[in-house]
Amino acid sequence: MAYENLLYEKKDQIAYLTFNRPKVLNALNHKTMVELGEILTDARNDATVRVLILTGAGEKSFIAGADISELAQCDPVSGRETGLFGQSVIHMFETLGKPSIAAINGFALGGGCELALACSIRLASKSARLGQPEVKLGIMPGYGGSQRLPRLVGKGMAHEMILAGDMINAAEAERIGLVTHVVPHDELEIATQELAAKLIKGPPMAIERAKTTINKGLSMELEEALEYVKTQIDVLKRTEDHREAVKAFLEKREPVFRGK
């Protein structure tokens, strides 16, 4: 299915999502968020998709934030509805059960940074710039950045980024843990695909439950989270993939996982 603002392709168990509004630096508008929700639903329901890769069209931007021209037309009621809808779409990345990788190829600002925060892993090119500049428009991050950013980089750094609203470069983003790797711009695509290939080799059920456990555990007290871990381990120990992994280890061969 063709989309107006996104390119969507599935190949070799990877779903590729490209935000495709380069003339406005891939800014997010309502149409884009609707299409993104449809794509994520499709990827969730497609058993052949194991990993999602997100990037932006063009050389300058991943996603440069919200479409300001659309934002200017919002009143308090429509603005609240837009924010809630955006939150629900972005939250889908954390509930898909499949890892997502943000390949940040340029500006990742505002809603673009918030979307990247919801992905499982973030890689950035050396030319990338990240930030939450909403305060400079008299508002604050509305798609979850005020909650996900401090969980990722700590409260102090999140306060500085959100309250000052300044951009940081890729090297600083790596230093504070906002991105996991920084690579030359022309190597970003290859590095992202290599990481996706590693994830695809793993047992699907173990990856899904590990991802879910990480996300759910962050909202639990430690003892409750550890108890939740035990329940997930108990389930995984009963899977064919676990038995295959142990057998392959003893036989000194590569395991063949079937997601069972």
C-alpha positions as CSV (number, residue, x, y, z in Angstrom):
1,M,0.0,0.0,0.0
2,A,1.3,3.5,-0.9
3,Y,1.4,6.2,1.7
4,E,1.6,10.0,1.2
5,N,4.2,10.9,3.8
6,L,6.0,7.6,4.5
7,L,7.8,5.0,2.5
8,Y,7.2,1.4,3.7
9,E,9.0,-1.6,2.6
10,K,9.5,-5.1,4.0
11,K,12.5,-7.1,3.0
12,D,14.5,-10.0,4.6
13,Q,12.4,-9.8,7.8
14,I,13.0,-6.1,8.2
15,A,10.3,-3.4,7.9
16,Y,11.8,-0.1,6.6
17,L,9.9,3.1,7.5
18,T,11.1,6.3,5.9
19,F,9.6,9.6,6.8
20,N,9.2,11.2,3.4
21,R,8.6,15.0,3.6
22,P,12.1,16.2,2.9
23,K,10.9,19.7,1.8
24,V,9.8,20.4,5.4
25,L,12.6,18.3,7.0
26,N,10.2,15.4,7.5
27,A,8.1,17.3,10.0
28,L,5.3,15.4,11.6
29,N,1.7,16.3,10.8
30,H,-1.5,14.6,11.5
31,K,-1.5,12.7,8.2
32,T,1.9,11.3,8.9
33,M,0.9,10.1,12.3
34,V,-2.2,8.4,10.9
35,E,-0.1,6.6,8.3
36,L,2.5,5.7,10.9
37,G,-0.2,4.1,13.1
38,E,-1.4,2.0,10.1
39,I,2.1,0.9,9.3
40,L,2.9,-0.1,12.8
41,T,-0.3,-2.1,13.0
42,D,0.6,-3.9,9.8
43,A,4.2,-4.6,11.1
44,R,2.8,-5.9,14.4
45,N,0.5,-8.4,12.7
46,D,3.0,-9.6,10.1
47,A,4.9,-12.6,11.5
48,T,7.5,-12.2,8.8
49,V,8.6,-8.9,10.2
50,R,11.2,-9.2,13.0
51,V,12.8,-5.8,13.2
52,L,11.8,-2.2,12.2
53,I,14.2,0.4,10.9
54,L,13.2,4.1,10.9
55,T,14.9,6.9,9.1
56,G,14.2,10.2,7.3
57,A,14.3,11.0,3.6
58,G,17.0,13.4,2.4
59,E,20.4,14.2,3.8
60,K,19.4,16.8,6.4
61,S,16.8,15.4,8.7
62,F,15.4,12.3,10.5
63,I,12.4,14.3,11.8
64,A,12.7,18.0,12.5
65,G,9.7,18.0,14.9
66,A,6.1,18.9,14.5
67,D,4.7,20.7,11.5
68,I,4.5,24.3,12.9
69,S,2.0,25.5,10.2
70,E,-0.4,22.8,11.4
71,L,0.4,23.4,15.1
72,A,-0.4,27.1,14.7
73,Q,-4.0,26.2,13.7
74,C,-4.7,24.2,16.9
75,D,-6.9,25.5,19.7
76,P,-6.6,24.0,23.2
77,V,-9.2,21.2,22.4
78,S,-7.7,20.1,19.1
79,G,-4.2,20.5,20.5
80,R,-5.0,18.1,23.3
81,E,-6.6,15.6,20.9
82,T,-3.5,15.8,18.6
83,G,-1.2,15.2,21.6
84,L,-3.1,12.2,22.9
85,F,-3.3,10.7,19.4
86,G,0.4,11.2,18.9
87,Q,1.2,9.7,22.2
88,S,-0.8,6.6,21.4
89,V,0.9,6.1,18.0
90,I,4.4,6.5,19.4
91,H,3.6,4.2,22.4
92,M,3.0,1.5,19.8
93,F,6.8,1.2,19.4
94,E,7.0,0.0,23.0
95,T,4.2,-2.5,22.7
96,L,4.9,-4.1,19.3
97,G,6.9,-7.0,20.7
98,K,9.4,-6.4,18.0
99,P,12.6,-4.2,18.3
100,S,12.8,-1.0,16.5
101,I,15.9,0.9,15.5
102,A,16.0,4.7,14.8
103,A,18.7,5.5,12.2
104,I,19.0,9.2,13.0
105,N,20.5,10.7,9.8
106,G,20.1,14.4,10.7
107,F,17.9,16.6,12.8
108,A,15.8,14.7,15.4
109,L,14.0,17.5,17.2
110,G,10.8,17.8,19.2
111,G,8.4,15.0,18.1
112,G,11.2,13.5,16.1
113,C,13.4,13.1,19.1
114,E,10.4,11.8,21.1
115,L,9.7,9.2,18.4
116,A,13.4,8.1,18.5
117,L,13.2,7.8,22.3
118,A,10.3,5.3,21.9
119,C,12.4,3.0,19.7
120,S,14.4,0.2,21.2
121,I,17.8,1.4,19.9
122,R,19.1,4.6,18.4
123,L,22.0,5.0,16.0
124,A,23.1,8.4,14.7
125,S,25.3,9.8,12.0
126,K,28.0,12.2,13.0
127,S,26.0,15.0,11.5
128,A,22.9,14.3,13.6
129,R,21.5,16.9,15.9
130,L,19.0,16.1,18.7
131,G,16.9,18.1,21.0
132,Q,13.6,19.0,22.6
133,P,13.1,22.7,21.7
134,E,9.3,22.9,22.5
135,V,9.9,25.3,25.4
136,K,11.0,27.9,22.9
137,L,7.5,27.8,21.4
138,G,5.9,28.2,24.8
139,I,5.0,24.5,25.2
140,M,6.7,21.3,26.3
141,P,7.3,17.9,24.8
142,G,3.9,16.4,24.2
143,Y,4.6,12.9,22.8
144,G,6.2,11.5,25.9
145,G,9.7,13.0,25.8
146,S,9.4,14.5,29.3
147,Q,9.0,11.0,30.6
148,R,11.2,8.8,28.3
149,L,14.2,11.2,28.2
150,P,14.9,11.3,32.0
151,R,14.5,7.5,32.1
152,L,17.2,7.2,29.4
153,V,19.7,10.0,30.3
154,G,18.8,10.9,33.9
155,K,16.8,13.7,35.4
156,G,19.5,16.3,35.4
157,M,20.4,16.1,31.7
158,A,16.7,15.8,30.8
159,H,16.0,19.0,32.7
160,E,18.8,20.8,30.8
161,M,17.7,19.6,27.4
162,I,14.0,20.3,27.9
163,L,14.2,23.5,29.9
164,A,16.9,25.1,27.8
165,G,15.6,23.6,24.5
166,D,19.0,23.5,22.9
167,M,20.2,21.0,20.4
168,I,23.1,18.6,21.1
169,N,25.4,17.0,18.6
170,A,25.7,13.3,18.0
171,A,28.9,12.9,20.1
172,E,27.2,14.4,23.1
173,A,24.1,12.3,22.5
174,E,26.3,9.2,22.6
175,R,28.1,10.4,25.8
176,I,24.9,10.8,27.7
177,G,23.4,7.5,26.4
178,L,20.7,9.1,24.2
179,V,22.1,7.1,21.2
180,T,24.1,3.9,21.4
181,H,26.4,4.4,18.4
182,V,27.6,7.2,16.2
183,V,28.9,6.4,12.7
184,P,29.9,8.4,9.7
185,H,26.9,9.6,7.7
186,D,27.6,7.3,4.7
187,E,27.9,4.3,7.0
188,L,24.7,4.7,9.0
189,E,22.5,2.5,6.7
190,I,25.0,-0.4,6.8
191,A,25.5,-0.1,10.5
192,T,21.8,-0.2,11.1
193,Q,21.2,-3.2,8.9
194,E,24.0,-5.1,10.5
195,L,22.5,-4.5,13.9
196,A,19.1,-5.5,12.6
197,A,20.6,-8.7,11.3
198,K,22.0,-9.6,14.7
199,L,18.6,-9.2,16.3
200,I,16.9,-11.3,13.6
201,K,19.3,-14.2,14.4
202,G,17.9,-14.3,18.0
203,P,14.9,-16.4,19.2
204,P,11.8,-14.3,18.5
205,M,9.9,-15.2,21.8
206,A,12.9,-14.4,24.0
207,I,13.5,-11.1,22.3
208,E,9.8,-10.1,22.5
209,R,9.5,-11.0,26.2
210,A,12.9,-9.4,27.1
211,K,11.8,-6.2,25.3
212,T,8.5,-6.2,27.1
213,T,10.1,-6.9,30.5
214,I,12.5,-4.0,30.1
215,N,9.7,-1.5,29.3
216,K,7.3,-2.8,32.0
217,G,9.9,-3.1,34.6
218,L,10.8,0.6,34.5
219,S,7.4,1.4,35.9
220,M,7.6,-1.2,38.7
221,E,9.3,-1.3,42.1
222,L,12.4,-3.5,42.0
223,E,11.0,-6.5,43.8
224,E,7.8,-6.5,41.7
225,A,9.9,-6.2,38.5
226,L,12.1,-9.1,39.6
227,E,9.1,-11.2,40.2
228,Y,7.8,-10.3,36.7
229,V,11.2,-11.4,35.3
230,K,10.7,-14.8,37.0
231,T,7.4,-15.4,35.3
232,Q,8.8,-14.6,31.9
233,I,11.8,-16.9,32.4
234,D,9.4,-19.7,33.4
235,V,7.6,-19.3,30.1
236,L,10.7,-19.1,28.0
237,K,12.2,-22.2,29.6
238,R,9.3,-24.2,28.2
239,T,9.8,-23.1,24.6
240,E,11.2,-25.2,21.8
241,D,13.7,-22.3,21.0
242,H,15.2,-22.6,24.5
243,R,15.7,-26.4,24.1
244,E,17.2,-25.8,20.6
245,A,19.6,-23.2,21.9
246,V,20.9,-25.5,24.7
247,K,21.2,-28.4,22.3
248,A,23.0,-26.3,19.7
249,F,25.4,-25.0,22.3
250,L,26.3,-28.5,23.4
251,E,26.7,-29.6,19.8
252,K,28.8,-26.5,19.0
253,R,26.6,-25.4,16.1
254,E,24.4,-22.4,15.2
255,P,20.8,-22.8,16.6
256,V,17.8,-22.7,14.3
257,F,15.0,-20.8,16.0
258,R,11.3,-21.2,15.0
259,G,9.6,-18.8,17.3
260,K,8.0,-21.7,19.3
